[in-house]
Amino acid sequence: MERPSRLVLLSELRVRNTTYDVSLSRSQLTWKRRVSSPVYHPFRPRFCVPSFPRRPDSGVCHSVSVSEIISVREEEEENGSRRREDGSWKKIKEREEKDCRQAFTVLYVERCRQHRWRCAEVTFTCSDGPLCQHWISSIREQLATITSRPKHLLVYINPYGGKRQGKRIYEQKVAPLFAQAGVSTHVIVTEYANHARDHLKTEAELEKFDGVVCVGGDGMFSEIIHGLIWRTQIDNGVDPNCPDETLSGCSLRIGIIPAGSTDCICFATVGTNDPVTSALHIIVGDSQPMDVCSVHHNNTFLRYSVSLLGYGFYGDVLTDSERKRWMGPARYDLSGLKMFLTHHYYEGTVSYLPARGIIGTPRDAARCRSGCVVCQHNGQLHSERAESYEMDDMSNCESDGEWRTIRGKFLAINAASMSCACPRSPKGLSPAAHLADGTTDLILVRKCSRFDFLRHLLRHTSKDDQFDLTFVEVHRVRRFRFMPRHCQSDSELELDLQENSKHQIFSQICRDHPACGCAPAYSSWNCDGEILTHTAIDVRVHCQLINLFARGIEEPPVFEDLTNPCAI
């Protein structure tokens, strides 16, 4: 049993004319109404809820973690001037209470429904000024001991993403919270695509900041990680173009303020797409490690991926939707319907390196949540293996005997590094995928009928097992490669043309002009919403390469609906 923290301060203070015993320890701020208090409600429930504090007038005992206190400020409360009764009563009260009581307000995190946080506050009134100052200084001293909190942030705002509300969201909802918490910011409003990525690669003075924040959608987040990871590798002398290189982890945490058309990363790491919630996670200094996949083609770096790599159906949907950008978000629905009806399949070879010695499988009932045991165990296992691999050659550690190969015709090949859950698909493509276990879930959907493929798609929105279908298989892997059926070297292609020139010529015409009705030979890779320029790729998972200002999705306690006023 954990021993209670030693008390730092204990006083009798007042909250809204009600007397409370207020105590401060190194971990908790607690206020408990005295039984002798003149304000008494016999029909209200009497219980103490330490984890989920309630409004000051709704119960007997309230407690908030010091780590979730945002700030404390000094105030003056003159009781007589704040009354709204008639003038004669007011004059009597003013004569009785001429003194101006000192007060201080504590701003803290309060949890609401659907994983949302809000900034709540409680004002304590002290009997004299020195006591008030003692409380303020004591709370600030405890906050100063929390070294994980950021003091200086580099903020990038995408003014064009989503509904073009990024700048307004930051100025009205986020900036005031940062100011209250004493967090200084350097704000850059991006002016063109990849502005943030290029600035992080070359110009940003990263040593001046404790973290990087992006205000936008998944595309903006992708810019940030590409710039930050690339800069980290160059500074540490690592070649990003070598697929066998072990990448250096980024020291700066990344914050996401959702303001885009798609905010899957934020939803998967926080549980909601709410700017205030994300801002509060940044302020309290939360940290959530995350895996990153590097994608290479012939020893040339292409992109980094943190959520989904999709070939076939999801690649075709993205490619087709790019031609319909004028339609807005509705283009994804139309392109999805079109690709479902065309029902293209693609031949190729998938080779993968299974994740061995880990705990957890893609078909587990357990989900990746805050403080995930699977991520902690597998992350530690990966660190131990990395240390031992330093003494060995990578080719020996990833020997040919460990690789497995699958050839066939596929409607879709997906690699999910997280659940990819979103409001439309609450479970995501791979519900049991983990954020930081050093693996990705490789999902292969073989050629099947339209009806069967529809069954597979519908399971993304239901509670049924995603992979309990004969034409779907899933593997938890550390690395994989894909080679399309028609991807050949120049010498092989020249030989084939000589042997069967007429057939090859006409098939090339069909590939260039699909209106003839022939199935295309190639799809495109959808890499976190961006189209890759190559189809033959080598993908490697880098365990816990980056850290976010988040703590993962919290499991709601049993008493949440009873104790949290926001849930009523």
Secondary structure as the mmCIF struct_conf table of DSSP 4:
data_model
#
loop_
_struct_conf.conf_type_id
_struct_conf.id
_struct_conf.beg_label_comp_id
_struct_conf.beg_label_asym_id
_struct_conf.beg_label_seq_id
_struct_conf.end_label_comp_id
_struct_conf.end_label_asym_id
_struct_conf.end_label_seq_id
HELX_LH_PP_P HELX_LH_PP_P1 GLU A 2 ARG A 6
STRN STRN1 LEU A 7 VAL A 15
TURN_TY1_P TURN_TY1_P1 ARG A 16 ASN A 17
STRN STRN2 THR A 18 SER A 25
BEND BEND1 ARG A 26 SER A 27
STRN STRN3 GLN A 28 ARG A 33
TURN_TY1_P TURN_TY1_P2 VAL A 35 SER A 36
BEND BEND2 PRO A 38 PRO A 38
TURN_TY1_P TURN_TY1_P3 PRO A 42 PHE A 43
BEND BEND3 ARG A 44 ARG A 44
STRN STRN4 CYS A 48 VAL A 49
BEND BEND4 PRO A 50 PHE A 52
TURN_TY1_P TURN_TY1_P4 PRO A 56 ASP A 57
BEND BEND5 SER A 58 SER A 58
BEND BEND6 VAL A 60 VAL A 60
STRN STRN5 CYS A 61 SER A 65
HELX_RH_3T_P HELX_RH_3T_P1 VAL A 66 GLU A 68
STRN STRN6 ILE A 69 GLU A 77
TURN_TY1_P TURN_TY1_P5 ASN A 79 ASN A 79
HELX_RH_3T_P HELX_RH_3T_P2 GLY A 80 ARG A 82
BEND BEND7 GLU A 85 GLU A 85
HELX_RH_AL_P HELX_RH_AL_P1 GLY A 87 GLU A 96
TURN_TY1_P TURN_TY1_P6 GLU A 97 GLU A 97
BEND BEND8 ASP A 99 ASP A 99
STRN STRN7 ARG A 101 ARG A 111
HELX_RH_3T_P HELX_RH_3T_P3 ARG A 113 HIS A 115
STRN STRN8 TRP A 117 THR A 125
BEND BEND9 SER A 127 ASP A 128
HELX_RH_AL_P HELX_RH_AL_P2 GLY A 129 ALA A 144
TURN_TY1_P TURN_TY1_P7 THR A 145 THR A 145
TURN_TY1_P TURN_TY1_P8 THR A 147 SER A 148
BEND BEND10 ARG A 149 ARG A 149
BEND BEND11 LYS A 151 LYS A 151
STRN STRN9 HIS A 152 ILE A 157
BEND BEND12 PRO A 159 GLY A 161
TURN_TY1_P TURN_TY1_P9 GLY A 162 ARG A 164
HELX_RH_AL_P HELX_RH_AL_P3 GLY A 166 ILE A 169
HELX_RH_PI_P HELX_RH_PI_P1 TYR A 170 VAL A 174
HELX_RH_AL_P HELX_RH_AL_P4 ALA A 175 GLN A 180
TURN_TY1_P TURN_TY1_P10 ALA A 181 GLY A 182
STRN STRN10 SER A 184 VAL A 189
BEND BEND13 TYR A 192 TYR A 192
TURN_TY1_P TURN_TY1_P11 ALA A 193 ASN A 194
HELX_RH_AL_P HELX_RH_AL_P5 HIS A 195 ASP A 198
HELX_RH_PI_P HELX_RH_PI_P2 HIS A 199 GLU A 203
HELX_RH_3T_P HELX_RH_3T_P4 LEU A 206 LYS A 208
BEND BEND14 ASP A 210 ASP A 210
STRN STRN11 GLY A 211 GLY A 216
HELX_RH_AL_P HELX_RH_AL_P6 ASP A 218 ASP A 235
TURN_TY1_P TURN_TY1_P12 ASN A 236 GLY A 237
TURN_TY1_P TURN_TY1_P13 PRO A 240 ASN A 241
TURN_TY1_P TURN_TY1_P14 PRO A 243 ASP A 244
HELX_LH_PP_P HELX_LH_PP_P2 GLU A 245 CYS A 250
BEND BEND15 SER A 251 LEU A 252
STRN STRN12 ARG A 253 PRO A 258
BEND BEND16 GLY A 260 SER A 261
HELX_RH_AL_P HELX_RH_AL_P7 CYS A 264 VAL A 270
BEND BEND17 GLY A 271 THR A 272
HELX_RH_AL_P HELX_RH_AL_P8 PRO A 275 ILE A 283
TURN_TY1_P TURN_TY1_P15 VAL A 284 GLY A 285
STRN STRN13 GLN A 288 HIS A 297
TURN_TY1_P TURN_TY1_P16 ASN A 298 ASN A 299
STRN STRN14 THR A 300 SER A 305
BEND BEND18 VAL A 306 SER A 307
STRN STRN15 LEU A 308 GLY A 312
HELX_RH_AL_P HELX_RH_AL_P9 PHE A 313 GLU A 322
TURN_TY1_P TURN_TY1_P17 ARG A 323 LYS A 324
HELX_RH_3T_P HELX_RH_3T_P5 ARG A 325 MET A 327
TURN_TY1_P TURN_TY1_P18 GLY A 328 PRO A 329
HELX_RH_AL_P HELX_RH_AL_P10 ALA A 330 THR A 342
STRN STRN16 TYR A 346 PRO A 354
BEND BEND19 GLY A 357 GLY A 357
BEND BEND20 ILE A 359 ILE A 359
TURN_TY1_P TURN_TY1_P19 PRO A 362 ARG A 363
BEND BEND21 ALA A 365 ALA A 365
TURN_TY1_P TURN_TY1_P20 SER A 370 GLY A 371
HELX_RH_AL_P HELX_RH_AL_P11 VAL A 373 TYR A 389
TURN_TY1_P TURN_TY1_P21 GLU A 390 MET A 391
BEND BEND22 ASP A 392 ASP A 392
HELX_RH_AL_P HELX_RH_AL_P12 MET A 394 CYS A 397
TURN_TY1_P TURN_TY1_P22 GLU A 398 GLU A 398
HELX_RH_3T_P HELX_RH_3T_P6 ASP A 400 GLU A 402
STRN STRN17 ARG A 404 ALA A 416
BEND BEND23 SER A 417 MET A 418
BEND BEND24 PRO A 423 LYS A 427
BEND BEND25 LEU A 429 SER A 430
TURN_TY1_P TURN_TY1_P23 PRO A 431 ALA A 432
BEND BEND26 LEU A 435 GLY A 438
STRN STRN18 THR A 440 ARG A 446
BEND BEND27 LYS A 447 LYS A 447
HELX_RH_AL_P HELX_RH_AL_P13 ARG A 450 LEU A 458
HELX_RH_3T_P HELX_RH_3T_P7 ARG A 459 THR A 461
BEND BEND28 SER A 462 ASP A 464
TURN_TY1_P TURN_TY1_P24 GLN A 466 PHE A 467
BEND BEND29 LEU A 469 LEU A 469
TURN_TY1_P TURN_TY1_P25 THR A 470 PHE A 471
STRN STRN19 VAL A 472 PRO A 484
TURN_TY1_P TURN_TY1_P26 ARG A 485 HIS A 486
HELX_RH_AL_P HELX_RH_AL_P14 ASP A 490 GLU A 499
BEND BEND30 ASN A 500 ASN A 500
HELX_RH_AL_P HELX_RH_AL_P15 SER A 501 ASP A 512
HELX_RH_3T_P HELX_RH_3T_P8 PRO A 514 CYS A 516
BEND BEND31 GLY A 517 GLY A 517
HELX_LH_PP_P HELX_LH_PP_P3 CYS A 518 PRO A 520
BEND BEND32 ALA A 521 ALA A 521
STRN STRN20 TRP A 525 CYS A 527
TURN_TY1_P TURN_TY1_P27 ASP A 528 GLY A 529
STRN STRN21 GLU A 530 ILE A 531
BEND BEND33 THR A 533 THR A 533
BEND BEND34 THR A 535 ALA A 536
STRN STRN22 ILE A 537 LEU A 548
BEND BEND35 PHE A 549 PHE A 549
HELX_LH_PP_P HELX_LH_PP_P4 ILE A 553 PRO A 557
TURN_TY1_P TURN_TY1_P28 VAL A 558 PHE A 559
HELX_RH_AL_P HELX_RH_AL_P16 GLU A 560 THR A 563
HELX_RH_3T_P HELX_RH_3T_P9 PRO A 565 ALA A 567
#
